[in-house]
Amino acid sequence: MIKVAMVKGNGEIQTIVCPSDDSLYTNGESYGEVTARIIPFNTDTHQALELWYWHNDAWQTREQRPNHLSVWQGHNEAGLPTLKS
């Protein structure tokens, strides 16, 4: 079994799915407006949704949002994650 993170264009994970058939998604393939990124099955889904983002062809971590109204903005010129509160 696999888990697949569906990643938006800004690197944020939109959702994580556990397909019934491992061949339903291909790593790096676009599906509509998101890209599939296969992650280890034992990944903590909640933690990945809160702290992970895709940048420079690898998973990066960021600080947790200070509240539910904060919006992920992507990266600044230095490549650091930014939030809009």
N, C-alpha and C positions, 0 to 999 in steps of 0.2 A: 504494500500500500504506500501511497505517496500523498503529500500535501502540496498544493500549488497556490502560491501567492499571486494574485492578479494585481499587477502594478500599473498605476496611472503614469502618465507622461512626466509628472514632476517627481517620480520616484516613490511616492507614497503607496502603501498597500491599500487597495480598495477593499478586497475581501480575500479570504483563504478558503479553498475548497478541498475536499477529499473525494476525488472521483471514484466511482465504482469500478472503473476500468483504467488502469495506469496509462494506457495508450491514448486516452482522450485528449491530453494536453502535451504539447512539446515545449521544452524549456526554451525560452527566448522568442517563441512564436507570438504574434499579435492576434488577439481575439477582440475584434471591435476596437474600443479605445484603450484597452489594457494589454499588457504583455505578461505571459505566463512565466513564472520563475519557480522551479521545483525546489522545495525546502525539505529538510529531514522530517520524517513523519512524527518524530517525538518532539518537534518544536512546540513550545508553549505559544499557542495561537494568540492569546490576549497580549502577551509580551511582544510578539512580533508585530502585531497591529499598532501597538503604542510606540514602540521604540525603533523599529527597523525601517530603513528606506534604501532604495537601489540607486547607486551613484557610481560612475566610473567602472561599470561592469562588475560590481561587487556589493554585498550587503554592508551597510554602514549602520551605526547606531546614533540616536539623538536623545536629547532629554525629553522626558514625558511632558505633554502639554500641561500648562498650569491650570486650565479649566476646559470644559467641553465647548466653549465658544471660540477658543483659539483655532486658527486655520493654518494648516501646513502650506508654506509658500514656496518650498523648494530650497535653492541655494543662493547665497550671495556671491559676490565676485571672488571671495576667498575660498569658495567651495564649502562653506559652513551652512548647516541647516538653519532656516529662519522660520519664525512663526509670526503671524499677524494676530494680535489679541483683540 
